[in-house]
Amino acid sequence: MNLADMDLNLLVVFHHLLRERRVSRVAQTLGLSQPAVSNALRRLRALLGDELFLRTPGGMEPTPYAQQLAAPLSQALDTLRDALNVRASFDPPTSTRCFTVAMSDVGETYFLPVLMDALARHSPGVTLRCVSVADPALREDMAQGRVDLALGSLPQLQAGFFQQALFRQPYLALMRQGHPLARRKQISAAQYRQAGHVRVIAAGTGHGRVDRALDQLGVTRQVQLTVSHYAALGHVLGSTNLLATVPERFAQRVTGPFQLLTRPLALPLPTSTIAQLWHAHLHRDPGHQWLRALVARHFGSEADFPAVEAASPP
């Protein structure tokens, strides 16, 4: 077909219908009426000679032809958006932009107090919206622009995304100040085995490497409690003789409020590298560049990690 016959706005509607699968949601996202979205779909059907979307109880399901168009059209729109945004301005003191950032509960504990203080002082109109790194749709959400930035140890995003390592941290034993092992300067392998433990399974992060390392070392813990996140550790450890193996930066945030302390481990556990990751379509966006610079300035260790790694093939 002749591109001169195509209205770019129709392709934008098509792109959002692929994501939302409902006319009402697309209308709300684009600031249009539902009849306007339906009319755009009718025009597009006529131009392309295909139904494109079929109504089902679960929403608008794309036809095989629509699915075939999805990837190249999305790439084309991303390219066009990048080209138009190259010279877009971003003024931090006056901006009211909302950035969506993916992080774990550890990340929220460590990053958010500093970031929110920095925004309040220098960019009071900028807001953050946090989502979980454990969301199975995170890769797609970042590729589609629904999530701007991800922070953490995130092996599922190593391929296909730009990344900048921020800092490296060891794992420590975290316990209450009156714990029987609190008098020790270091926790030996034997003491570690004999202690009662809280085990954290942090889905969507790389912290599972601790469990794998312990298995390889043949170190079996006496796990008395297993939790899916770090949020409850302060309360649990503060009132029991359990200990937890946690990343150093998380420990820094909770030792004071919960009267806890840390001890190094006489075990060769791996360190954790925390990075910020983003999709290529935001790489040159001025607002996004500002946000990444803000994160790097407050949390990065330029001596250890000076460069941004280019996006590798997915």
Wavefront OBJ file of the C-alpha trace (Angstrom):
o trace
v 0.000 0.000 0.000
v 1.013 3.648 -0.446
v 2.225 5.237 2.807
v 0.705 8.517 1.673
v -2.694 6.934 2.334
v -1.787 6.079 5.934
v -2.579 8.332 8.886
v 0.130 7.857 11.532
v -2.485 8.291 14.265
v -4.135 5.066 13.105
v -0.900 3.177 13.738
v -0.679 4.685 17.224
v -4.195 3.422 17.975
v -3.257 0.004 16.579
v -0.120 -0.070 18.757
v -2.090 0.708 21.926
v -4.806 -1.819 21.080
v -2.107 -4.475 20.916
v -1.053 -3.520 24.458
v -4.381 -2.812 26.137
v -6.759 -5.117 24.211
v -9.712 -2.891 25.139
v -11.111 0.116 23.276
v -12.027 1.883 26.533
v -8.467 1.658 27.893
v -6.962 2.900 24.642
v -9.379 5.816 24.623
v -8.395 6.736 28.173
v -4.661 6.402 27.441
v -4.786 8.538 24.293
v -7.324 11.050 25.576
v -9.867 10.124 22.902
v -13.501 9.080 22.979
v -14.361 5.410 22.511
v -16.192 6.158 19.224
v -13.036 7.885 17.941
v -10.945 4.795 18.705
v -13.546 2.523 17.087
v -13.616 4.762 14.009
v -9.818 4.649 13.773
v -9.963 0.854 13.897
v -12.583 0.771 11.127
v -10.390 2.976 8.918
v -7.362 0.818 9.584
v -9.286 -2.365 8.759
v -10.343 -0.862 5.453
v -6.797 0.250 4.590
v -5.157 -3.061 5.471
v -7.939 -5.395 4.370
v -7.984 -7.369 7.621
v -10.151 -7.475 10.748
v -6.992 -6.938 12.858
v -8.844 -7.450 16.175
v -11.711 -9.774 17.088
v -13.984 -9.130 20.060
v -13.824 -11.881 22.710
v -14.932 -12.075 26.371
v -11.310 -11.395 27.319
v -10.947 -8.320 25.134
v -9.813 -7.530 21.597
v -7.728 -10.438 20.299
v -5.325 -9.667 17.413
v -5.605 -11.657 14.201
v -2.538 -13.497 12.844
v -1.906 -10.572 10.484
v -2.041 -8.083 13.374
v 0.414 -10.222 15.331
v 2.703 -10.235 12.323
v 2.623 -6.436 12.229
v 3.163 -5.999 15.979
v 6.965 -6.237 16.287
v 8.020 -4.211 13.198
v 5.391 -1.540 13.901
v 6.475 -1.203 17.534
v 10.103 -0.866 16.442
v 9.193 1.733 13.836
v 7.214 3.831 16.329
v 10.055 3.599 18.867
v 12.513 4.809 16.238
v 10.258 7.710 15.302
v 9.690 8.630 18.951
v 13.453 8.589 19.620
v 14.067 10.843 16.627
v 11.445 13.347 17.759
v 12.647 13.321 21.381
v 16.332 13.920 20.673
v 15.911 17.676 21.057
v 13.129 17.537 23.626
v 13.892 19.679 26.646
v 13.717 18.638 30.266
v 13.900 21.174 33.088
v 14.198 19.358 36.445
v 13.066 22.253 38.694
v 9.809 22.760 36.774
v 9.089 19.301 35.348
v 6.010 17.355 36.521
v 7.055 14.107 34.853
v 6.293 10.812 36.597
v 8.920 8.089 36.242
v 8.016 4.451 36.816
v 10.861 2.542 38.476
v 11.052 -1.195 39.118
v 12.812 -2.383 42.261
v 12.586 -4.997 44.988
v 11.557 -4.323 48.563
v 15.282 -4.134 49.397
v 15.641 -1.519 46.675
v 12.716 0.475 48.030
v 14.289 0.422 51.499
v 17.683 1.529 50.232
v 17.009 3.829 47.270
v 13.746 5.624 47.992
v 14.661 7.681 51.083
v 17.613 9.230 49.254
v 15.831 9.678 45.930
v 12.732 11.266 47.434
v 14.862 13.679 49.461
v 16.806 14.666 46.331
v 13.600 15.211 44.358
v 12.037 17.288 47.128
v 15.052 19.589 47.215
v 15.767 19.995 43.513
v 12.810 18.727 41.444
v 9.661 18.968 43.578
v 7.305 18.397 40.651
v 8.901 15.113 39.565
v 7.217 12.020 40.999
v 8.067 8.326 41.156
v 5.870 5.274 40.791
v 7.355 1.977 41.993
v 6.574 -1.476 40.624
v 8.010 -4.878 41.494
v 10.984 -6.371 39.681
v 9.325 -9.763 40.202
v 6.560 -8.936 37.719
v 6.808 -11.484 34.855
v 5.892 -8.726 32.396
v 8.805 -6.463 33.412
v 10.815 -6.967 30.201
v 7.806 -6.206 28.019
v 6.735 -3.274 30.195
v 10.188 -1.711 29.835
v 10.242 -2.362 26.092
v 6.797 -0.780 25.720
v 7.658 2.263 27.840
v 5.423 1.412 30.799
v 8.480 1.127 33.088
v 11.312 3.646 32.745
v 14.091 2.194 34.866
v 14.920 -0.931 36.874
v 17.278 -0.971 39.868
v 18.826 -4.028 41.451
v 20.552 -7.315 40.756
v 18.400 -8.440 37.840
v 19.768 -11.327 35.757
v 16.550 -11.491 33.701
v 17.410 -8.083 32.194
v 21.057 -8.716 31.347
v 20.306 -9.205 27.635
v 18.686 -6.527 25.505
v 19.014 -3.598 27.915
v 21.492 -0.829 28.637
v 22.919 -1.065 32.123
v 25.180 0.840 34.464
v 26.618 -0.925 37.481
v 26.301 1.235 40.590
v 27.997 -0.635 43.433
v 29.135 -4.032 44.622
v 28.168 -5.324 48.064
v 28.938 -8.378 50.230
v 26.430 -10.465 52.147
v 26.453 -10.228 55.947
v 24.804 -11.940 58.894
v 22.094 -9.731 60.378
v 20.841 -10.312 63.948
v 19.563 -8.557 67.070
v 22.038 -6.835 69.365
v 21.477 -9.384 72.140
v 21.955 -12.414 69.872
v 24.297 -15.122 71.309
v 26.613 -14.602 68.324
v 26.704 -10.820 68.708
v 29.928 -11.052 70.736
v 31.736 -12.656 67.792
v 33.724 -10.488 65.410
v 33.031 -12.944 62.604
v 30.600 -15.837 62.172
v 32.402 -19.089 61.452
v 31.028 -21.829 59.197
v 30.304 -24.015 62.231
v 28.463 -21.209 64.043
v 26.551 -20.440 60.879
v 25.393 -24.054 60.582
v 24.278 -24.225 64.203
v 22.302 -20.983 64.211
v 18.612 -20.669 63.384
v 17.982 -18.804 60.138
v 15.439 -16.764 58.262
v 15.697 -17.531 54.554
v 14.580 -14.898 52.052
v 13.462 -15.939 48.586
v 13.477 -12.673 46.657
v 11.806 -13.512 43.336
v 13.015 -11.613 40.289
v 16.426 -10.760 41.784
v 19.893 -12.280 41.781
v 20.007 -12.783 45.546
v 19.327 -16.491 45.075
v 23.055 -16.841 44.370
v 23.574 -17.083 48.142
v 21.551 -20.301 48.329
v 23.433 -21.740 45.362
v 26.800 -20.829 46.875
v 25.890 -22.433 50.209
v 24.839 -25.607 48.397
v 28.157 -25.708 46.546
v 30.007 -25.242 49.841
v 27.997 -28.012 51.462
v 26.729 -25.618 54.146
v 23.261 -26.549 55.386
v 21.324 -23.935 57.358
v 18.777 -24.627 60.052
v 16.021 -22.628 58.366
v 13.185 -21.931 60.802
v 11.387 -19.322 58.705
v 11.162 -18.713 54.960
v 9.763 -15.430 53.641
v 9.283 -14.072 50.128
v 10.740 -10.623 50.787
v 12.967 -8.648 53.157
v 10.351 -6.276 54.525
v 9.557 -8.239 57.710
v 13.157 -9.076 58.668
v 13.642 -6.149 61.030
v 10.633 -7.091 63.149
v 11.407 -10.828 63.093
v 15.106 -10.583 63.895
v 14.548 -7.950 66.577
v 12.481 -10.343 68.686
v 14.151 -13.744 68.019
v 17.535 -15.440 68.036
v 17.341 -16.009 64.289
v 19.808 -14.518 61.842
v 19.495 -13.680 58.171
v 22.019 -13.444 55.364
v 21.402 -10.093 53.690
v 23.070 -7.638 51.290
v 25.159 -4.983 53.018
v 23.197 -1.914 51.849
v 19.914 -3.332 53.148
v 21.578 -3.992 56.513
v 22.714 -0.356 56.660
v 19.101 0.804 56.483
v 17.639 -1.495 59.167
v 20.285 -1.866 61.874
v 19.475 1.461 63.548
v 15.650 1.461 63.454
v 15.398 -2.156 64.661
v 18.449 -2.251 66.973
v 20.176 -4.906 64.918
v 23.821 -5.504 64.094
v 25.827 -7.228 61.379
v 28.761 -9.596 61.408
v 30.927 -10.725 58.468
v 30.796 -14.379 57.477
v 33.795 -16.693 57.276
v 32.293 -18.174 54.127
v 33.340 -17.421 50.510
v 29.970 -16.092 49.412
v 29.671 -14.120 46.156
v 29.121 -10.387 46.145
v 26.091 -8.735 44.584
v 26.399 -6.084 41.868
v 23.548 -3.579 41.802
v 22.848 -1.796 38.517
v 20.360 0.489 36.843
v 18.917 -0.871 33.594
v 16.821 0.721 30.853
v 15.512 0.018 27.369
v 17.230 1.411 24.291
v 14.289 3.597 23.274
v 14.881 5.798 26.353
v 18.649 5.957 26.054
v 18.712 9.483 24.580
v 15.621 10.859 26.282
v 16.747 14.001 28.185
v 14.508 13.378 31.183
v 15.632 9.792 31.425
v 19.262 10.801 31.127
v 18.717 13.209 34.030
v 17.126 10.473 36.166
v 19.970 8.044 35.465
v 22.528 10.711 36.309
v 20.692 11.412 39.573
v 20.793 7.725 40.521
v 24.446 7.387 39.545
v 25.407 10.522 41.482
v 23.812 9.344 44.723
v 24.527 5.613 44.537
v 27.231 4.982 41.950
v 30.854 4.115 42.539
v 32.559 5.653 39.520
v 35.960 4.285 40.533
v 34.645 0.720 40.297
v 32.094 1.116 37.486
v 32.830 4.102 35.238
v 31.015 3.068 32.044
v 27.560 2.340 30.713
v 27.276 -1.046 29.026
v 25.489 -0.998 25.679
v 22.376 -3.048 25.155
v 23.272 -6.593 24.141
v 21.091 -8.723 21.854
v 18.088 -10.236 23.686
l 1 2 3 4 5 6 7 8 9 10 11 12 13 14 15 16 17 18 19 20 21 22 23 24 25 26 27 28 29 30 31 32 33 34 35 36 37 38 39 40 41 42 43 44 45 46 47 48 49 50 51 52 53 54 55 56 57 58 59 60 61 62 63 64 65 66 67 68 69 70 71 72 73 74 75 76 77 78 79 80 81 82 83 84 85 86 87 88 89 90 91 92 93 94 95 96 97 98 99 100 101 102 103 104 105 106 107 108 109 110 111 112 113 114 115 116 117 118 119 120 121 122 123 124 125 126 127 128 129 130 131 132 133 134 135 136 137 138 139 140 141 142 143 144 145 146 147 148 149 150 151 152 153 154 155 156 157 158 159 160 161 162 163 164 165 166 167 168 169 170 171 172 173 174 175 176 177 178 179 180 181 182 183 184 185 186 187 188 189 190 191 192 193 194 195 196 197 198 199 200 201 202 203 204 205 206 207 208 209 210 211 212 213 214 215 216 217 218 219 220 221 222 223 224 225 226 227 228 229 230 231 232 233 234 235 236 237 238 239 240 241 242 243 244 245 246 247 248 249 250 251 252 253 254 255 256 257 258 259 260 261 262 263 264 265 266 267 268 269 270 271 272 273 274 275 276 277 278 279 280 281 282 283 284 285 286 287 288 289 290 291 292 293 294 295 296 297 298 299 300 301 302 303 304 305 306 307 308 309 310 311 312 313 314
